[in-house]
């Protein structure tokens, strides 16, 4: 019966958390896109397709291009912090 050596253990110790973290990030960006992109245009469909087919690369592109822009403009979640309207 083969035993697991130090190189295999190191590979598993590094590889498994990276894969799980990348998949969690991908799911987070997909959910963020589905919940926060405006439904009235094709932007939501395009970004969902970019994230789905680009997997981790598509999620990273969405994070740096669209999500940071939306957060900078203050429209995350559809609400803007501030005083209530009178």
N, C-alpha and C positions, 0 to 999 in steps of 0.2 A: 504494500500500500504506500503510495507516494506521500511524502510529508510536505507541508507548506514551509518554504524557506523564507528568509528575511526579504529577498527581492520581491517575491510574490505578495507577502504581507504588506510591504511598503506600497506596492502598486495598488492593492485593494484599498488600503487606508487612504490613499490620495484620490484614487479614481472614483470610488463610490460617493464620497461627499460632493465632489465636483458635479457628478451626474445628477444627484438628487437636488443640489442647489440650482443647477441650470434648469432642471425641469420645474422646480418650484417658481423660479423667476419667470419662466415661460408662461406658466399658468397664471401667475399674478398679472403679467402684462396683458394676457388675453382677457381676463376678467375685467381689468381696468379699462381696456378698450371697449368691451361690450357694455359696460355700465356708464361710462363717462363721455363717449363720443356722441355728438349730436345725431339723432336719428333722421333728420330731414335731408341729409346729403349722402353722397356715395362714399364720403370719407371713412365712415365706420366699416363698410364692406371692404374697402380697399385695405385698411389697416388690419382687419381681421385676416384677410387673405395673406398679407405680408407676414403676419405673426405665425399663422398656421403653416405656410409653406417655407418660411425662412427659419422656423423653429428658433433656436437661441439667437442667431444673427438677426432675424426679424424682430424678436423681442427687444434686443439691444438697440436696434435702429428706432423702433417705436419709443423706447424709453428716452433716448437722447433727442429725438426730433420732435415728437408730438407731445409726450407727457410733460416734459420740462417746459415746453411752450405753454401748454394749458395751465400748469401750475403757476407759471410766471404771470399769466394774465388773470389768475385768480378764479378760474372757472372750474376747478376740480370738484366733482360731485354736484355741479350745478348751483352751488351757493357761494356767495362772496361774503366774507366777514365784514361787518360794519354795522352802523346803527340801523334800527328797523325803519322802514318807510313810514312817513306820516300821512 
